[in-house]
């Protein structure tokens, strides 16, 4: 794969972020609670600063939207969407289900994504039209198109549990071959690699999933909101699938 300067810069930023993350992991640091009740640490803030500095040095006219530092030059044609440590709750509890998420949006279209899980040993990346890769090897979704043969992963479903779709999801869980809750970056890496076939998630924000959506789509999957709509900066839900047939079946059932 011939990498564009955008992807090269994103990978450089992800690797630099990894150095900061490893320095703080299992270390002593203060934990603050943000207004949405999620934790934030000095590791989150320093990691985002490293990423921002590398990106804006390479592309000073681009916009930047970071989980910790907010928006900069948001009306630019190109905007970077960053979650420096997606899964801070995992980070502070010292287990490796967290990642760095770096995505690039041109206008309203997501065109590039890098998902790096340093303590897990996985970096996935993709650019629109160039396929998806995990640890530099090409990946693609599975060919399974039957609900009874599929593996479903669910995550962050507190809001979903309070809606009418909850009872239908319970029926779907009984029909699929296997159900797990891998969560965070990991079930999207598995989906893009052909190891699970469906992901249902709520209570997310676009910074959590922007990069992962590019990776899943470029691996041949389909990544939308739970109502089937395209991702936007206000997205809070996900329905992702390996195959349009499975996606449409789940969409139809959860939308009623």
C-alpha beads as a LAMMPS data file, in Angstrom:
LAMMPS data file: protein, C-alpha beads

256 atoms
255 bonds

1 atom types
1 bond types

-500.0 500.0 xlo xhi
-500.0 500.0 ylo yhi
-500.0 500.0 zlo zhi

Masses

1 110.0

Atoms # bond

1 1 1 0.000 0.000 0.000
2 1 1 1.280 3.457 -0.926
3 1 1 0.652 5.652 2.114
4 1 1 -0.343 9.281 1.704
5 1 1 1.326 11.977 3.829
6 1 1 -1.876 12.012 5.916
7 1 1 -1.560 8.364 6.904
8 1 1 2.195 8.585 7.442
9 1 1 1.664 11.519 9.793
10 1 1 -1.159 9.755 11.646
11 1 1 0.983 6.671 12.224
12 1 1 3.899 8.843 13.356
13 1 1 1.575 10.575 15.823
14 1 1 0.189 7.248 17.064
15 1 1 3.680 5.911 17.707
16 1 1 4.675 9.078 19.564
17 1 1 1.490 8.795 21.624
18 1 1 2.417 5.231 22.478
19 1 1 5.630 6.430 24.137
20 1 1 3.664 8.726 26.460
21 1 1 1.071 6.052 27.209
22 1 1 3.685 3.458 28.118
23 1 1 5.423 5.925 30.414
24 1 1 2.259 6.521 32.435
25 1 1 0.693 3.054 32.302
26 1 1 0.546 1.601 35.849
27 1 1 2.161 4.786 37.111
28 1 1 1.075 7.273 39.737
29 1 1 -1.094 10.139 38.481
30 1 1 -4.144 12.083 39.536
31 1 1 -7.513 11.176 38.057
32 1 1 -10.094 13.894 37.459
33 1 1 -13.763 13.324 36.681
34 1 1 -15.185 15.316 33.779
35 1 1 -18.771 16.656 33.740
36 1 1 -19.925 13.556 31.834
37 1 1 -18.523 11.446 34.712
38 1 1 -15.734 9.966 32.591
39 1 1 -12.182 10.028 33.963
40 1 1 -9.286 12.029 32.558
41 1 1 -5.609 11.852 33.526
42 1 1 -2.417 13.725 32.748
43 1 1 -1.643 10.860 30.359
44 1 1 -4.718 11.727 28.262
45 1 1 -3.770 15.391 28.085
46 1 1 -0.075 14.843 27.319
47 1 1 -0.859 12.182 24.737
48 1 1 -3.234 14.494 22.912
49 1 1 -0.677 17.318 22.957
50 1 1 1.951 15.085 21.331
51 1 1 -0.519 14.051 18.631
52 1 1 -1.676 17.608 18.010
53 1 1 1.858 18.973 17.755
54 1 1 2.873 16.372 15.155
55 1 1 -0.267 16.801 13.051
56 1 1 -0.367 20.586 13.078
57 1 1 3.344 20.845 12.352
58 1 1 2.749 18.769 9.216
59 1 1 -0.595 20.372 8.297
60 1 1 -0.878 23.812 9.964
61 1 1 -3.998 24.768 7.979
62 1 1 -5.983 21.714 9.105
63 1 1 -8.596 21.687 11.830
64 1 1 -8.209 19.647 15.009
65 1 1 -10.912 18.185 17.274
66 1 1 -9.495 16.505 20.367
67 1 1 -11.250 14.720 23.221
68 1 1 -9.329 16.738 25.809
69 1 1 -8.512 20.061 24.142
70 1 1 -11.538 20.619 21.953
71 1 1 -11.755 22.195 18.503
72 1 1 -9.246 24.307 16.622
73 1 1 -9.827 25.826 13.165
74 1 1 -12.972 23.711 12.829
75 1 1 -14.062 25.331 9.552
76 1 1 -11.018 24.026 7.688
77 1 1 -11.513 21.667 4.746
78 1 1 -9.623 18.908 6.578
79 1 1 -10.324 18.118 10.238
80 1 1 -8.516 15.620 12.461
81 1 1 -10.619 13.762 15.057
82 1 1 -8.598 12.515 18.027
83 1 1 -9.219 10.426 21.128
84 1 1 -5.764 10.082 22.705
85 1 1 -6.764 7.299 25.094
86 1 1 -10.095 5.796 24.150
87 1 1 -10.839 3.612 27.154
88 1 1 -9.413 5.697 29.986
89 1 1 -11.430 3.613 32.456
90 1 1 -9.464 0.572 31.295
91 1 1 -6.212 2.537 31.397
92 1 1 -6.656 3.603 35.022
93 1 1 -7.677 0.060 36.054
94 1 1 -4.519 -1.291 34.367
95 1 1 -5.931 -3.581 31.730
96 1 1 -5.081 -3.150 28.059
97 1 1 -8.463 -2.499 26.416
98 1 1 -7.686 1.071 25.416
99 1 1 -6.385 2.662 22.250
100 1 1 -5.417 5.851 20.459
101 1 1 -7.888 6.894 17.772
102 1 1 -6.816 9.232 14.956
103 1 1 -9.139 10.012 12.036
104 1 1 -9.147 12.538 9.217
105 1 1 -12.292 14.066 7.779
106 1 1 -12.462 15.978 4.490
107 1 1 -15.617 18.039 4.502
108 1 1 -18.237 15.668 5.873
109 1 1 -16.447 12.499 4.764
110 1 1 -14.136 10.365 6.879
111 1 1 -11.180 9.434 4.673
112 1 1 -8.500 7.972 6.947
113 1 1 -8.255 6.204 10.295
114 1 1 -5.598 4.810 12.617
115 1 1 -6.454 2.738 15.694
116 1 1 -3.462 1.874 17.860
117 1 1 -3.735 -0.314 20.958
118 1 1 -0.164 -0.246 22.284
119 1 1 -0.546 -2.604 25.239
120 1 1 -2.538 -4.977 23.064
121 1 1 -0.005 -5.009 20.261
122 1 1 -2.427 -4.019 17.504
123 1 1 -2.370 -1.119 15.090
124 1 1 -5.078 -0.989 12.436
125 1 1 -5.263 1.630 9.728
126 1 1 -7.049 2.441 6.494
127 1 1 -7.460 5.130 3.870
128 1 1 -10.534 5.479 1.717
129 1 1 -10.120 3.402 -1.426
130 1 1 -6.926 1.637 -0.290
131 1 1 -8.095 -1.240 1.911
132 1 1 -7.584 -1.924 5.606
133 1 1 -4.543 -3.248 7.446
134 1 1 -3.741 -4.702 10.859
135 1 1 -0.094 -4.731 11.905
136 1 1 0.745 -3.980 8.265
137 1 1 -1.133 -7.032 6.925
138 1 1 -4.268 -6.601 4.773
139 1 1 -7.537 -7.568 6.445
140 1 1 -11.110 -8.111 5.330
141 1 1 -14.448 -8.934 6.892
142 1 1 -15.927 -12.425 6.888
143 1 1 -18.305 -13.736 4.229
144 1 1 -20.892 -15.008 6.738
145 1 1 -24.369 -13.817 5.738
146 1 1 -26.567 -15.907 8.055
147 1 1 -27.606 -14.628 11.469
148 1 1 -27.504 -18.162 12.857
149 1 1 -23.840 -18.509 11.921
150 1 1 -22.734 -15.038 12.967
151 1 1 -20.837 -13.757 15.993
152 1 1 -22.195 -10.600 17.629
153 1 1 -20.292 -8.235 19.902
154 1 1 -22.145 -5.622 21.957
155 1 1 -20.868 -2.699 23.994
156 1 1 -21.901 0.464 25.837
157 1 1 -25.568 -0.497 25.755
158 1 1 -26.959 1.384 28.775
159 1 1 -29.033 3.760 26.642
160 1 1 -30.150 0.961 24.328
161 1 1 -31.396 -0.967 27.359
162 1 1 -33.989 1.732 28.028
163 1 1 -35.509 1.629 24.527
164 1 1 -38.015 -0.699 22.824
165 1 1 -35.131 -2.148 20.797
166 1 1 -33.839 -3.856 23.933
167 1 1 -36.290 -6.747 23.815
168 1 1 -35.591 -7.312 20.112
169 1 1 -31.851 -7.341 20.782
170 1 1 -32.530 -10.061 23.334
171 1 1 -34.178 -12.148 20.628
172 1 1 -31.254 -11.553 18.265
173 1 1 -28.826 -12.694 20.962
174 1 1 -30.705 -15.984 21.153
175 1 1 -30.463 -16.466 17.386
176 1 1 -26.811 -15.726 16.670
177 1 1 -24.124 -18.352 16.949
178 1 1 -22.128 -16.462 19.564
179 1 1 -22.402 -13.287 21.624
180 1 1 -19.560 -11.437 23.304
181 1 1 -18.904 -7.929 24.570
182 1 1 -15.368 -7.203 23.448
183 1 1 -15.990 -3.463 23.480
184 1 1 -13.985 -0.345 22.688
185 1 1 -11.572 -0.638 19.753
186 1 1 -11.292 -4.411 19.938
187 1 1 -14.574 -5.609 18.503
188 1 1 -14.047 -3.366 15.477
189 1 1 -10.570 -4.808 14.916
190 1 1 -12.161 -8.270 15.111
191 1 1 -14.958 -7.288 12.717
192 1 1 -12.549 -5.848 10.162
193 1 1 -10.396 -8.987 10.451
194 1 1 -13.284 -11.399 9.837
195 1 1 -13.379 -12.787 13.382
196 1 1 -16.782 -11.409 14.430
197 1 1 -19.609 -10.416 12.120
198 1 1 -21.778 -7.830 13.896
199 1 1 -21.284 -4.996 16.394
200 1 1 -24.085 -3.135 18.189
201 1 1 -23.147 -0.229 20.414
202 1 1 -24.623 2.879 22.005
203 1 1 -23.261 5.614 24.296
204 1 1 -20.289 6.457 22.077
205 1 1 -19.101 9.686 20.504
206 1 1 -17.615 10.289 17.088
207 1 1 -14.064 10.510 18.428
208 1 1 -14.371 6.921 19.700
209 1 1 -15.376 5.455 16.356
210 1 1 -14.383 7.734 13.457
211 1 1 -11.108 5.971 12.676
212 1 1 -12.646 2.547 13.270
213 1 1 -15.453 3.249 10.816
214 1 1 -12.940 3.864 8.022
215 1 1 -11.104 0.650 8.908
216 1 1 -14.292 -1.469 8.921
217 1 1 -15.589 0.058 5.700
218 1 1 -12.271 -0.409 3.913
219 1 1 -12.189 -4.031 5.083
220 1 1 -15.462 -4.535 3.204
221 1 1 -17.916 -3.992 6.039
222 1 1 -20.757 -1.566 6.620
223 1 1 -20.629 0.951 9.482
224 1 1 -23.610 3.197 10.311
225 1 1 -25.558 4.599 13.190
226 1 1 -28.048 2.250 14.813
227 1 1 -30.836 3.797 12.732
228 1 1 -28.882 3.182 9.539
229 1 1 -27.871 6.812 9.072
230 1 1 -24.335 7.943 8.206
231 1 1 -21.902 8.986 10.901
232 1 1 -21.850 12.653 11.904
233 1 1 -20.113 14.641 14.611
234 1 1 -23.223 14.009 16.761
235 1 1 -23.259 10.206 16.357
236 1 1 -23.836 8.213 19.561
237 1 1 -24.752 4.723 18.292
238 1 1 -23.295 2.088 15.976
239 1 1 -24.538 -0.781 13.862
240 1 1 -21.587 -2.356 12.065
241 1 1 -21.629 -5.554 10.049
242 1 1 -19.520 -7.625 7.712
243 1 1 -22.215 -7.861 5.069
244 1 1 -25.096 -5.735 3.850
245 1 1 -27.577 -8.600 4.297
246 1 1 -26.796 -8.971 8.003
247 1 1 -26.752 -5.202 8.454
248 1 1 -30.174 -4.822 6.858
249 1 1 -31.660 -7.670 8.911
250 1 1 -30.499 -6.211 12.227
251 1 1 -31.415 -2.678 11.171
252 1 1 -34.943 -3.720 10.291
253 1 1 -35.475 -5.516 13.560
254 1 1 -34.004 -2.910 15.891
255 1 1 -35.801 -0.048 14.141
256 1 1 -39.296 -1.382 14.888

Bonds

1 1 1 2
2 1 2 3
3 1 3 4
4 1 4 5
5 1 5 6
6 1 6 7
7 1 7 8
8 1 8 9
9 1 9 10
10 1 10 11
11 1 11 12
12 1 12 13
13 1 13 14
14 1 14 15
15 1 15 16
16 1 16 17
17 1 17 18
18 1 18 19
19 1 19 20
20 1 20 21
21 1 21 22
22 1 22 23
23 1 23 24
24 1 24 25
25 1 25 26
26 1 26 27
27 1 27 28
28 1 28 29
29 1 29 30
30 1 30 31
31 1 31 32
32 1 32 33
33 1 33 34
34 1 34 35
35 1 35 36
36 1 36 37
37 1 37 38
38 1 38 39
39 1 39 40
40 1 40 41
41 1 41 42
42 1 42 43
43 1 43 44
44 1 44 45
45 1 45 46
46 1 46 47
47 1 47 48
48 1 48 49
49 1 49 50
50 1 50 51
51 1 51 52
52 1 52 53
53 1 53 54
54 1 54 55
55 1 55 56
56 1 56 57
57 1 57 58
58 1 58 59
59 1 59 60
60 1 60 61
61 1 61 62
62 1 62 63
63 1 63 64
64 1 64 65
65 1 65 66
66 1 66 67
67 1 67 68
68 1 68 69
69 1 69 70
70 1 70 71
71 1 71 72
72 1 72 73
73 1 73 74
74 1 74 75
75 1 75 76
76 1 76 77
77 1 77 78
78 1 78 79
79 1 79 80
80 1 80 81
81 1 81 82
82 1 82 83
83 1 83 84
84 1 84 85
85 1 85 86
86 1 86 87
87 1 87 88
88 1 88 89
89 1 89 90
90 1 90 91
91 1 91 92
92 1 92 93
93 1 93 94
94 1 94 95
95 1 95 96
96 1 96 97
97 1 97 98
98 1 98 99
99 1 99 100
100 1 100 101
101 1 101 102
102 1 102 103
103 1 103 104
104 1 104 105
105 1 105 106
106 1 106 107
107 1 107 108
108 1 108 109
109 1 109 110
110 1 110 111
111 1 111 112
112 1 112 113
113 1 113 114
114 1 114 115
115 1 115 116
116 1 116 117
117 1 117 118
118 1 118 119
119 1 119 120
120 1 120 121
121 1 121 122
122 1 122 123
123 1 123 124
124 1 124 125
125 1 125 126
126 1 126 127
127 1 127 128
128 1 128 129
129 1 129 130
130 1 130 131
131 1 131 132
132 1 132 133
133 1 133 134
134 1 134 135
135 1 135 136
136 1 136 137
137 1 137 138
138 1 138 139
139 1 139 140
140 1 140 141
141 1 141 142
142 1 142 143
143 1 143 144
144 1 144 145
145 1 145 146
146 1 146 147
147 1 147 148
148 1 148 149
149 1 149 150
150 1 150 151
151 1 151 152
152 1 152 153
153 1 153 154
154 1 154 155
155 1 155 156
156 1 156 157
157 1 157 158
158 1 158 159
159 1 159 160
160 1 160 161
161 1 161 162
162 1 162 163
163 1 163 164
164 1 164 165
165 1 165 166
166 1 166 167
167 1 167 168
168 1 168 169
169 1 169 170
170 1 170 171
171 1 171 172
172 1 172 173
173 1 173 174
174 1 174 175
175 1 175 176
176 1 176 177
177 1 177 178
178 1 178 179
179 1 179 180
180 1 180 181
181 1 181 182
182 1 182 183
183 1 183 184
184 1 184 185
185 1 185 186
186 1 186 187
187 1 187 188
188 1 188 189
189 1 189 190
190 1 190 191
191 1 191 192
192 1 192 193
193 1 193 194
194 1 194 195
195 1 195 196
196 1 196 197
197 1 197 198
198 1 198 199
199 1 199 200
200 1 200 201
201 1 201 202
202 1 202 203
203 1 203 204
204 1 204 205
205 1 205 206
206 1 206 207
207 1 207 208
208 1 208 209
209 1 209 210
210 1 210 211
211 1 211 212
212 1 212 213
213 1 213 214
214 1 214 215
215 1 215 216
216 1 216 217
217 1 217 218
218 1 218 219
219 1 219 220
220 1 220 221
221 1 221 222
222 1 222 223
223 1 223 224
224 1 224 225
225 1 225 226
226 1 226 227
227 1 227 228
228 1 228 229
229 1 229 230
230 1 230 231
231 1 231 232
232 1 232 233
233 1 233 234
234 1 234 235
235 1 235 236
236 1 236 237
237 1 237 238
238 1 238 239
239 1 239 240
240 1 240 241
241 1 241 242
242 1 242 243
243 1 243 244
244 1 244 245
245 1 245 246
246 1 246 247
247 1 247 248
248 1 248 249
249 1 249 250
250 1 250 251
251 1 251 252
252 1 252 253
253 1 253 254
254 1 254 255
255 1 255 256
